Amino acid sequence: MSLDPTIHWIDTTAALDAACAKLGDAEALAVDTEFFRESTFHPVPALLQLSSGQDVYLIDPQALSATPALQRLLGEQGPLKLLHASSEDLEVIGNWAGVVMQPLIDTQLAQALLGEVPSMGYQRLVEHWTGDVLPKDETRSDWLTRPLSEAQARYAALDVIYLPGIWALQRQALEDLDRLAWLEEDCAALVAQAGRDVDSDSGWHRRHRQLWRLAARSIAAYQRLTIWREAEIRSRDMPRSWLVSDNVLFAIADAMPTNRYELAAVEGVKPPLVKREGDALLAIVREAAHLDGDRLPDVLPSPMSGPFKRRFKALKSQANSTAERLGVAPELLARRRDLEALVVADLERQPLPLPEGWRGELLAENFQRALSEIDAEAERN
């Protein structure tokens, strides 16, 4: 099913609004972006691709600002948007166009609900549904260069031209399995996540897998260090690792240095970091060191302990058996960190963060029963 798209280059406001008028009545609109992010925190938009069929519109965000017509097209007033692996595209469009794309369907999520590959790439998706093998020669192309080469333009066009046809096939398959509502729920969650205020996100302080190794004050320090880092990289528009990596923040929190000499001795800390950020880092550690005891976070249970392992194994078994029955990857139903959060809550006698929505219907009761059985056995022994 080889496609030969008609490509339109859009670099004027008049051409952009004319394209939006043509696309506004489409049943579904395929969307993709190309961007640059090696030296910044916020992605630098290089290209926006739109298509509802044979025609592909390549929009130059380096030459244009998003117009109200484009914002309406990409927002909830416009047609259904089709994207593959949409999270970064949502961020690019949100930053450049000032709009959260909706309603949307992520064809990577759709494919995950149809089989055992949770993160199928676009090229493999196209080959799976059409038999066509897409070129890979422009994968690492410089999309900020102007003018685009003919090969770049065609590569960019092929990134969207297949999506409407593939989605029609996926939709039918999902309806046959009675899973279309599952996809719609997950895609609505993507939209909600994209619309959340990223500056209020302090979730990075919970993502280090070795937090259980830290004492309470060190956990408090790590939390504050990561929250500081997230605010700084956004305001300075730089990658996380360019300021300070997770592992270095973890090592600082573990060591709890009280002066620049001790900070410099922490593994991974280089002299430029001490010079530029030493005062800020030490002030944060000092704050954690002087917290009242009742304000300290709980120490996390060790995942190496017998009680933790038994609970985690029981939950994973439930997720695996359900995934096998459905013919999907277990991580689509429950990620490792979700299972670990359940185990921690159970061990600490806290309310269980059970899955919700369609995952909750499949797993919540079984998870709760599995943990209850282990707790009851522990009490008997």
C-alpha positions in Angstrom: 0.0 0.0 0.0 2.6 2.5 -1.0 1.5 6.1 -0.7 2.6 9.2 -2.7 1.6 12.3 -0.7 1.0 15.7 -2.2 3.2 18.0 0.0 2.4 21.7 0.7 5.0 23.9 2.4 3.5 26.4 4.7 5.5 29.4 5.9 3.1 32.3 5.7 0.1 33.2 7.9 -2.3 33.3 4.9 -1.2 29.9 3.7 -1.5 28.5 7.2 -5.1 29.8 7.7 -6.0 28.5 4.2 -4.7 25.0 5.2 -6.6 25.1 8.5 -9.8 25.9 6.5 -9.3 22.9 4.3 -8.6 20.6 7.2 -11.3 21.8 9.6 -14.0 19.5 8.3 -11.9 16.4 8.3 -13.1 13.4 10.2 -9.6 12.8 11.6 -6.4 14.8 11.4 -3.0 13.1 11.5 -0.4 15.2 13.4 3.4 14.9 14.0 6.2 17.2 14.9 10.0 17.4 14.4 11.9 19.3 17.1 15.4 19.9 18.6 16.1 19.4 22.2 19.8 18.5 22.8 20.7 21.8 24.5 17.4 23.0 26.0 14.8 21.9 28.4 11.9 23.1 26.3 11.8 21.5 22.8 12.6 23.8 19.9 9.8 23.2 17.3 11.2 22.6 13.8 8.3 21.3 11.8 4.6 20.5 12.2 3.0 17.9 9.9 -0.7 17.8 9.3 -2.7 15.5 7.0 -6.3 14.3 6.6 -5.7 12.1 3.5 -3.6 12.5 0.4 -2.4 16.0 1.1 0.3 16.8 3.7 0.9 20.3 5.1 4.4 20.9 6.4 4.2 24.0 8.6 7.3 25.9 9.5 7.2 27.0 13.2 10.5 28.8 12.7 8.8 31.3 10.3 5.3 31.3 11.9 3.4 31.8 15.1 0.3 29.7 15.7 -2.7 31.5 14.5 -6.2 31.4 16.1 -7.3 29.2 13.1 -4.6 26.7 13.9 -5.3 26.8 17.6 -9.0 26.0 16.9 -8.0 23.2 14.5 -5.7 21.6 17.1 -7.9 22.2 20.1 -11.2 20.7 21.2 -13.2 22.5 18.5 -11.2 20.7 15.7 -11.4 17.2 14.4 -10.1 14.1 16.1 -6.3 14.2 16.2 -4.2 11.1 15.4 -0.7 10.9 16.8 1.8 8.1 17.4 3.7 8.2 20.7 2.1 11.5 21.4 3.7 12.8 24.7 6.5 14.8 23.2 4.3 16.1 20.3 1.8 17.3 22.9 4.6 19.2 24.7 5.9 20.7 21.5 2.5 21.9 20.4 1.5 23.1 23.8 4.6 25.3 24.1 4.5 26.6 20.5 0.8 26.9 19.8 -0.4 27.4 23.3 -3.1 24.7 23.0 -3.6 21.2 24.3 -4.4 18.9 21.4 -7.7 17.3 21.9 -9.6 15.1 21.2 -6.8 12.7 20.3 -6.0 9.1 19.6 -2.5 7.7 20.2 -2.0 4.9 17.7 0.9 3.5 19.8 -1.5 3.1 22.7 -4.1 1.6 20.4 -1.6 -1.0 19.2 -0.6 -1.9 22.7 -4.2 -2.8 23.5 -4.2 -5.0 20.4 -1.1 -7.1 21.1 2.0 -7.8 23.3 4.2 -4.9 22.1 3.6 -2.0 24.5 5.7 0.6 22.6 5.6 -0.2 18.9 7.5 2.3 16.8 5.9 4.1 13.9 7.9 2.4 11.1 7.1 -1.0 12.6 3.4 0.0 12.9 3.2 1.0 9.2 4.9 -2.3 8.2 2.5 -4.3 10.4 -0.7 -2.9 9.0 0.3 -2.1 5.4 3.4 -4.1 4.5 5.3 -0.9 3.5 8.8 -0.4 4.7 9.5 3.3 5.4 13.0 4.9 4.8 15.1 5.5 7.9 17.8 7.8 6.4 16.3 11.0 7.7 15.7 9.8 11.3 18.5 12.0 12.7 18.2 14.8 10.2 18.7 18.5 11.0 15.1 19.7 10.9 16.0 23.3 11.6 17.9 23.7 8.3 16.1 25.6 5.6 15.1 24.8 3.0 14.3 21.1 3.7 15.6 18.7 1.2 13.2 16.7 -0.9 14.1 13.6 1.1 13.4 15.4 4.4 10.0 16.6 3.1 8.9 13.2 1.9 10.1 11.5 5.2 8.1 14.1 7.2 5.0 13.5 5.0 5.2 9.8 5.4 5.1 10.2 9.2 1.5 11.3 9.0 0.0 10.1 5.7 -0.5 6.5 6.9 -2.2 7.3 10.2 -5.8 7.8 9.0 -5.9 4.4 7.3 -4.1 2.6 10.1 -6.5 4.1 12.7 -9.5 2.9 10.8 -8.1 -0.7 11.0 -7.1 -0.3 14.6 -10.5 1.1 15.5 -12.4 -1.9 14.0 -10.0 -4.3 15.8 -10.6 -2.6 19.1 -14.3 -2.6 18.7 -14.2 -6.3 17.9 -12.4 -6.8 21.2 -14.6 -4.4 23.1 -11.5 -2.3 24.0 -12.2 1.0 22.3 -13.4 2.6 25.5 -10.1 1.6 27.2 -8.2 3.5 24.5 -10.4 6.5 24.8 -9.9 6.5 28.6 -6.1 6.3 28.3 -6.1 9.1 25.6 -8.2 11.3 27.8 -5.6 10.8 30.5 -2.9 11.9 28.1 -4.8 15.1 27.4 -5.3 15.7 31.1 -1.6 15.2 31.8 -0.6 17.6 29.0 -2.9 20.2 30.4 -1.4 20.0 33.8 0.8 22.8 35.1 4.3 21.4 34.6 5.8 23.9 37.0 3.8 22.4 39.8 5.2 18.9 39.1 7.4 17.8 42.0 7.1 14.1 41.0 10.8 13.7 40.2 11.6 13.4 43.9 9.7 10.1 44.0 11.2 8.5 40.9 14.7 7.4 42.1 14.6 3.7 42.5 17.1 3.7 45.4 15.2 6.0 47.7 14.7 3.2 50.1 18.4 3.3 50.9 18.2 6.8 52.4 17.5 7.9 55.9 14.5 10.2 56.5 16.5 13.4 56.5 18.3 12.4 53.3 14.9 11.6 51.7 13.8 15.1 52.7 17.0 16.6 51.2 16.6 14.7 48.0 13.0 15.8 47.6 14.0 19.4 48.1 17.0 19.1 45.8 15.0 17.7 42.9 12.2 20.3 43.3 14.9 23.0 43.2 16.5 21.4 40.1 13.1 21.1 38.2 12.4 24.8 38.8 15.9 25.9 37.7 16.1 23.9 34.5 12.7 25.3 33.4 13.7 28.9 34.1 17.2 28.5 32.5 15.8 26.3 29.7 18.5 23.7 29.9 18.6 19.8 30.1 18.5 18.2 33.6 21.9 16.6 33.3 23.5 20.0 32.3 22.6 21.4 35.7 22.9 18.3 37.9 21.9 14.6 37.4 19.6 12.5 39.6 22.5 10.4 40.7 24.5 13.3 41.9 21.5 14.8 43.8 21.0 11.4 45.4 24.7 11.2 46.4 24.5 14.7 47.9 21.3 13.9 49.9 23.0 10.7 51.1 26.1 12.5 52.3 24.3 15.6 53.7 27.4 17.8 53.3 27.7 20.9 55.6 30.3 22.9 53.7 31.9 23.2 50.2 34.8 20.9 51.1 32.4 18.1 52.0 30.2 18.9 49.0 33.2 18.6 46.7 34.1 15.2 48.2 30.7 13.7 47.2 31.0 11.2 44.4 30.1 12.8 41.0 30.3 16.4 42.2 32.7 18.4 39.9 34.4 21.7 40.8 32.2 23.7 38.4 29.0 22.5 40.2 30.5 23.5 43.6 31.4 26.9 42.2 28.1 27.7 40.5 25.5 26.0 42.7 27.3 25.2 45.9 25.6 27.8 48.1 22.1 26.8 46.8 22.8 23.0 47.3 24.2 23.5 50.8 21.3 25.7 51.8 18.8 23.1 50.7 20.6 20.3 52.6 20.9 22.5 55.7 17.1 23.1 55.6 16.5 19.3 55.5 19.0 18.8 58.3 17.1 21.1 60.6 13.6 19.9 60.0 11.5 18.9 63.0 11.1 15.2 63.3 7.3 15.3 62.7 7.9 16.9 59.3 10.3 14.2 58.0 9.1 11.7 55.4 8.7 8.0 56.2 11.7 5.8 55.5 10.8 3.4 52.7 10.7 -0.4 53.1 13.5 -2.3 51.5 12.5 -4.1 48.2 15.1 -6.7 49.2 13.2 -7.8 52.3 11.1 -11.0 52.3 7.7 -9.2 53.1 8.3 -6.8 50.2 9.3 -9.5 47.7 6.3 -11.8 48.6 3.8 -9.0 48.1 5.4 -7.8 44.9 5.5 -11.3 43.5 1.8 -11.8 44.3 0.8 -8.6 42.6 3.0 -9.2 39.5 1.5 -12.7 39.2 -2.0 -11.2 39.1 -1.0 -8.7 36.5 0.8 -11.3 34.4 -2.0 -13.7 34.4 -4.5 -11.0 33.4 -2.2 -9.8 30.6 -1.8 -13.3 29.3 -5.5 -13.8 29.2 -5.9 -10.5 27.3 -2.9 -11.0 25.0 -1.2 -7.8 26.0 2.0 -6.8 27.7 1.9 -6.9 31.5 3.4 -3.4 31.8 0.3 -2.0 29.9 -1.8 -3.1 32.9 0.5 -2.2 35.8 4.0 -0.7 35.7 6.6 -1.8 38.2 6.5 1.4 40.1 2.7 1.1 40.5 3.1 -2.4 42.0 5.9 -1.1 44.3 3.6 1.7 45.5 1.0 -0.8 46.4 3.5 -2.9 48.3 4.8 0.1 50.2 1.2 1.3 51.1 0.3 -2.2 52.3 3.4 -2.6 54.5 2.9 0.8 56.0 -0.8 0.2 56.5 -1.8 3.1 54.3 -4.7 3.3 51.9 -3.9 1.2 48.8 -3.4 3.2 45.6 -5.4 0.7 43.6 -5.7 1.1 39.8 -8.8 2.9 38.5 -10.8 2.9 35.3 -10.7 -0.1 33.1 -7.5 -1.3 34.8 -9.2 -1.1 38.1 -12.1 -3.2 36.9 -9.6 -5.9 35.8 -7.1 -5.8 38.6 -8.2 -3.8 41.8 -10.2 -6.6 43.4 -7.5 -9.3 42.7 -4.7 -7.0 43.9 -6.6 -6.3 47.1 -7.4 -10.0 47.7 -3.8 -11.0 47.0 -2.4 -8.6 49.6 -5.1 -9.5 52.1 -4.2 -13.1 51.9 -0.5 -12.4 52.5 -1.4 -10.1 55.5 -3.6 -12.8 57.0 -0.9 -15.4 56.6 1.6 -13.1 58.3 -0.7 -12.5 61.2 -1.2 -16.3 61.7 2.6 -16.8 61.8 
